[in-house]
């Protein structure tokens, strides 16, 4: 396969990966307040007797109690296993977390509010990167090959993807470390209360795994854009076409009319 066709095929593949990553990123970002209220969350607090063991402990017993599901844009909760799920109003600029059904130390699980804003900026930059990268890969079909193949457009696309990836990945890494410590502190507090502890247990939710999948999908396209930009700027300039020689074809002969 010629190099040009191979690069075009790689461009199609990385653009497709970007679109998949964008969809998964957006769905995970708005969960659980918008959808998947009890299935996709950063932190789950569910009824359990694993931590609050006492003389009546039965690992196979059904435990009823409050549940809380925390995400970047807010939280959802239910007062009992069969109670309706209530969610807070979603807001990226000022997310609100309702943990009133938990004990007083439930506030330990609340994520840093500024993370939602930084992640939103990262999602926006990565969304624009996906659009620009797709346009570059399909420029021959869009009739704008000259503009989309310009060096400035390659610079814009690459740095949009790189900065968006760094912003989103860094904010998520900080959030994951914070939530891991918060879940540990919450569970240790319940263990310290002994038999008088509430029958609850906190755990990291499925949204954490989905975020890692998103950044793994983005890594290839961002690397491809950086390599493509380096190839673009380091390529030697095209040789200029020599001008026609106005001198006569034979020495001493007549010149051009």
KAMO-V820848 format. One record per residue. N is the residue number from 1. PHI is phi in whole degrees, 0 to 359 (none if undefined). PSI is psi in degrees with one decimal (none if undefined). BURIAL is # if it has 16 or more other ideal C-beta (glycine too) atoms within 10 Angstrom, else .. Layout:
# KAMO-V820848
n=N phi=PHI psi=PSI burial=BURIAL
n=N phi=PHI psi=PSI burial=BURIAL
This chain:
# KAMO-V820848
n=1 phi=none psi=130.7 burial=.
n=2 phi=300 psi=154.6 burial=.
n=3 phi=300 psi=-40.0 burial=.
n=4 phi=297 psi=-43.3 burial=.
n=5 phi=293 psi=-37.1 burial=.
n=6 phi=294 psi=-41.6 burial=.
n=7 phi=294 psi=-37.1 burial=.
n=8 phi=295 psi=-42.2 burial=#
n=9 phi=296 psi=-42.4 burial=.
n=10 phi=297 psi=-38.3 burial=#
n=11 phi=299 psi=-39.7 burial=#
n=12 phi=296 psi=-41.2 burial=.
n=13 phi=293 psi=-46.1 burial=.
n=14 phi=291 psi=-31.9 burial=#
n=15 phi=294 psi=-41.2 burial=#
n=16 phi=296 psi=-40.9 burial=.
n=17 phi=298 psi=-37.8 burial=#
n=18 phi=297 psi=-43.8 burial=#
n=19 phi=295 psi=-40.5 burial=#
n=20 phi=297 psi=-44.6 burial=.
n=21 phi=297 psi=-40.0 burial=#
n=22 phi=298 psi=-43.9 burial=#
n=23 phi=295 psi=-46.7 burial=.
n=24 phi=295 psi=-40.0 burial=.
n=25 phi=299 psi=-47.6 burial=#
n=26 phi=294 psi=-42.3 burial=.
n=27 phi=295 psi=-37.8 burial=#
n=28 phi=287 psi=-34.7 burial=#
n=29 phi=296 psi=-39.6 burial=#
n=30 phi=271 psi=-6.8 burial=#
n=31 phi=279 psi=148.7 burial=#
n=32 phi=263 psi=4.5 burial=#
n=33 phi=287 psi=-23.4 burial=#
n=34 phi=259 psi=-36.8 burial=#
n=35 phi=203 psi=171.6 burial=.
n=36 phi=48 psi=52.3 burial=#
n=37 phi=301 psi=-33.2 burial=#
n=38 phi=244 psi=8.6 burial=.
n=39 phi=244 psi=-36.3 burial=.
n=40 phi=239 psi=110.3 burial=#
n=41 phi=206 psi=158.9 burial=#
n=42 phi=286 psi=-40.6 burial=#
n=43 phi=226 psi=133.6 burial=#
n=44 phi=246 psi=131.7 burial=#
n=45 phi=242 psi=113.7 burial=#
n=46 phi=232 psi=157.9 burial=#
n=47 phi=296 psi=135.3 burial=#
n=48 phi=194 psi=147.2 burial=#
n=49 phi=254 psi=12.0 burial=#
n=50 phi=297 psi=-39.9 burial=.
n=51 phi=270 psi=-39.6 burial=#
n=52 phi=265 psi=66.2 burial=#
n=53 phi=279 psi=136.7 burial=.
n=54 phi=217 psi=-168.0 burial=.
n=55 phi=295 psi=-22.4 burial=.
n=56 phi=262 psi=16.1 burial=.
n=57 phi=294 psi=130.2 burial=.
n=58 phi=221 psi=107.0 burial=.
n=59 phi=296 psi=-21.2 burial=.
n=60 phi=266 psi=-1.7 burial=.
n=61 phi=283 psi=148.1 burial=.
n=62 phi=278 psi=121.7 burial=.
n=63 phi=258 psi=129.4 burial=.
n=64 phi=252 psi=140.4 burial=.
n=65 phi=173 psi=-175.5 burial=#
n=66 phi=286 psi=154.9 burial=#
n=67 phi=224 psi=144.3 burial=#
n=68 phi=225 psi=138.3 burial=#
n=69 phi=232 psi=116.0 burial=#
n=70 phi=255 psi=136.1 burial=#
n=71 phi=229 psi=-171.6 burial=#
n=72 phi=287 psi=-32.2 burial=#
n=73 phi=262 psi=-0.3 burial=#
n=74 phi=154 psi=-158.1 burial=#
n=75 phi=215 psi=161.3 burial=#
n=76 phi=234 psi=152.9 burial=#
n=77 phi=209 psi=160.7 burial=#
n=78 phi=217 psi=143.1 burial=#
n=79 phi=284 psi=-24.0 burial=.
n=80 phi=210 psi=172.6 burial=.
n=81 phi=301 psi=-36.8 burial=.
n=82 phi=254 psi=12.6 burial=.
n=83 phi=279 psi=155.0 burial=.
n=84 phi=294 psi=151.8 burial=.
n=85 phi=272 psi=130.0 burial=.
n=86 phi=246 psi=136.3 burial=.
n=87 phi=236 psi=150.5 burial=#
n=88 phi=282 psi=166.6 burial=#
n=89 phi=288 psi=130.0 burial=.
n=90 phi=284 psi=135.1 burial=#
n=91 phi=202 psi=123.3 burial=.
n=92 phi=283 psi=-29.6 burial=#
n=93 phi=278 psi=-29.8 burial=.
n=94 phi=213 psi=70.3 burial=.
n=95 phi=295 psi=144.6 burial=#
n=96 phi=239 psi=135.2 burial=.
n=97 phi=240 psi=117.7 burial=#
n=98 phi=261 psi=107.5 burial=#
n=99 phi=237 psi=31.1 burial=#
n=100 phi=291 psi=-18.5 burial=.
n=101 phi=279 psi=-7.8 burial=#
n=102 phi=266 psi=167.1 burial=#
n=103 phi=298 psi=173.2 burial=#
n=104 phi=298 psi=-25.8 burial=.
n=105 phi=273 psi=12.8 burial=.
n=106 phi=291 psi=-19.4 burial=#
n=107 phi=294 psi=-14.1 burial=.
n=108 phi=299 psi=-24.0 burial=#
n=109 phi=270 psi=-5.4 burial=#
n=110 phi=289 psi=125.5 burial=#
n=111 phi=291 psi=164.8 burial=#
n=112 phi=291 psi=125.4 burial=.
n=113 phi=294 psi=-33.2 burial=.
n=114 phi=294 psi=-19.6 burial=.
n=115 phi=297 psi=-36.5 burial=#
n=116 phi=298 psi=-38.3 burial=#
n=117 phi=291 psi=-47.0 burial=.
n=118 phi=297 psi=-40.0 burial=#
n=119 phi=294 psi=-36.7 burial=#
n=120 phi=297 psi=-39.9 burial=#
n=121 phi=296 psi=-41.4 burial=.
n=122 phi=296 psi=-40.8 burial=#
n=123 phi=297 psi=-41.9 burial=#
n=124 phi=298 psi=-46.0 burial=.
n=125 phi=296 psi=-41.1 burial=#
n=126 phi=289 psi=-31.3 burial=#
n=127 phi=294 psi=-43.3 burial=#
n=128 phi=295 psi=-38.4 burial=.
n=129 phi=301 psi=-41.0 burial=#
n=130 phi=296 psi=-42.6 burial=#
n=131 phi=295 psi=-46.0 burial=.
n=132 phi=295 psi=-41.8 burial=#
n=133 phi=294 psi=-38.8 burial=#
n=134 phi=295 psi=-40.2 burial=#
n=135 phi=296 psi=-39.4 burial=#
n=136 phi=295 psi=-39.4 burial=#
n=137 phi=288 psi=-26.1 burial=#
n=138 phi=245 psi=26.3 burial=.
n=139 phi=297 psi=-28.8 burial=#
n=140 phi=291 psi=-20.6 burial=.
n=141 phi=265 psi=-12.6 burial=.
n=142 phi=265 psi=-8.7 burial=.
n=143 phi=72 psi=17.3 burial=.
n=144 phi=232 psi=41.8 burial=.
n=145 phi=298 psi=-37.4 burial=.
n=146 phi=296 psi=-44.9 burial=.
n=147 phi=288 psi=-45.1 burial=.
n=148 phi=287 psi=-15.8 burial=#
n=149 phi=260 psi=4.0 burial=.
n=150 phi=289 psi=151.0 burial=.
n=151 phi=297 psi=-39.2 burial=.
n=152 phi=297 psi=-34.3 burial=.
n=153 phi=289 psi=-35.9 burial=#
n=154 phi=295 psi=-41.9 burial=#
n=155 phi=299 psi=-46.8 burial=.
n=156 phi=299 psi=-46.9 burial=.
n=157 phi=296 psi=-46.2 burial=#
n=158 phi=295 psi=-47.1 burial=#
n=159 phi=288 psi=-27.8 burial=.
n=160 phi=297 psi=-45.2 burial=#
n=161 phi=291 psi=-41.2 burial=#
n=162 phi=295 psi=-47.8 burial=#
n=163 phi=292 psi=-39.2 burial=#
n=164 phi=297 psi=-40.9 burial=#
n=165 phi=295 psi=-44.5 burial=#
n=166 phi=296 psi=-44.1 burial=.
n=167 phi=299 psi=-51.8 burial=#
n=168 phi=293 psi=-43.7 burial=#
n=169 phi=292 psi=-40.1 burial=#
n=170 phi=294 psi=-44.8 burial=.
n=171 phi=297 psi=-37.6 burial=#
n=172 phi=291 psi=-40.0 burial=#
n=173 phi=299 psi=-43.3 burial=.
n=174 phi=297 psi=-42.8 burial=.
n=175 phi=297 psi=-42.1 burial=#
n=176 phi=295 psi=-41.3 burial=.
n=177 phi=295 psi=-41.3 burial=.
n=178 phi=298 psi=-48.3 burial=.
n=179 phi=292 psi=-35.3 burial=#
n=180 phi=299 psi=-42.9 burial=.
n=181 phi=293 psi=-39.2 burial=.
n=182 phi=295 psi=-42.6 burial=#
n=183 phi=297 psi=-42.0 burial=#
n=184 phi=297 psi=-45.1 burial=.
n=185 phi=296 psi=-40.4 burial=.
n=186 phi=298 psi=-47.1 burial=#
n=187 phi=291 psi=-36.7 burial=#
n=188 phi=295 psi=-36.4 burial=.
n=189 phi=296 psi=-40.7 burial=#
n=190 phi=295 psi=-41.4 burial=#
n=191 phi=297 psi=-37.9 burial=.
n=192 phi=292 psi=-24.8 burial=.
n=193 phi=284 psi=-14.5 burial=.
n=194 phi=69 psi=-140.3 burial=.
n=195 phi=291 psi=-17.3 burial=.
n=196 phi=271 psi=3.8 burial=.
n=197 phi=284 psi=149.7 burial=#
n=198 phi=294 psi=147.8 burial=#
n=199 phi=276 psi=75.4 burial=#
n=200 phi=224 psi=159.8 burial=#
n=201 phi=208 psi=134.7 burial=#
n=202 phi=261 psi=148.1 burial=#
n=203 phi=208 psi=156.5 burial=.
n=204 phi=286 psi=132.9 burial=#
n=205 phi=271 psi=-178.3 burial=#
n=206 phi=291 psi=-22.7 burial=.
n=207 phi=300 psi=-29.8 burial=#
n=208 phi=298 psi=-45.5 burial=#
n=209 phi=296 psi=-40.0 burial=.
n=210 phi=295 psi=-36.7 burial=#
n=211 phi=296 psi=-40.4 burial=#
n=212 phi=296 psi=-38.6 burial=.
n=213 phi=297 psi=-41.3 burial=.
n=214 phi=300 psi=-48.6 burial=#
n=215 phi=290 psi=-29.6 burial=#
n=216 phi=293 psi=-36.5 burial=.
n=217 phi=290 psi=-36.4 burial=#
n=218 phi=287 psi=-25.7 burial=#
n=219 phi=299 psi=-42.8 burial=.
n=220 phi=297 psi=-51.6 burial=.
n=221 phi=300 psi=-39.5 burial=#
n=222 phi=294 psi=-41.6 burial=#
n=223 phi=296 psi=-40.5 burial=.
n=224 phi=298 psi=-42.7 burial=#
n=225 phi=295 psi=-40.5 burial=#
n=226 phi=295 psi=-43.3 burial=.
n=227 phi=293 psi=-38.4 burial=.
n=228 phi=293 psi=-37.9 burial=#
n=229 phi=294 psi=-42.7 burial=#
n=230 phi=299 psi=-40.4 burial=.
n=231 phi=294 psi=-35.0 burial=.
n=232 phi=291 psi=-47.0 burial=.
n=233 phi=281 psi=-21.8 burial=.
n=234 phi=266 psi=-3.5 burial=.
n=235 phi=290 psi=139.1 burial=.
n=236 phi=293 psi=146.6 burial=.
n=237 phi=296 psi=148.3 burial=.
n=238 phi=294 psi=139.9 burial=.
n=239 phi=292 psi=136.3 burial=.
n=240 phi=287 psi=145.5 burial=.
n=241 phi=287 psi=125.6 burial=.
n=242 phi=295 psi=142.6 burial=.
n=243 phi=286 psi=149.9 burial=.
n=244 phi=296 psi=141.6 burial=.
n=245 phi=280 psi=118.0 burial=.
n=246 phi=280 psi=-3.0 burial=.
n=247 phi=289 psi=157.7 burial=.
n=248 phi=295 psi=154.5 burial=.
n=249 phi=294 psi=-33.0 burial=.
n=250 phi=237 psi=143.8 burial=.
n=251 phi=300 psi=130.9 burial=.
n=252 phi=82 psi=-5.0 burial=.
n=253 phi=280 psi=175.8 burial=.
n=254 phi=290 psi=144.4 burial=.
n=255 phi=284 psi=-179.1 burial=.
n=256 phi=295 psi=144.5 burial=.
n=257 phi=296 psi=none burial=.
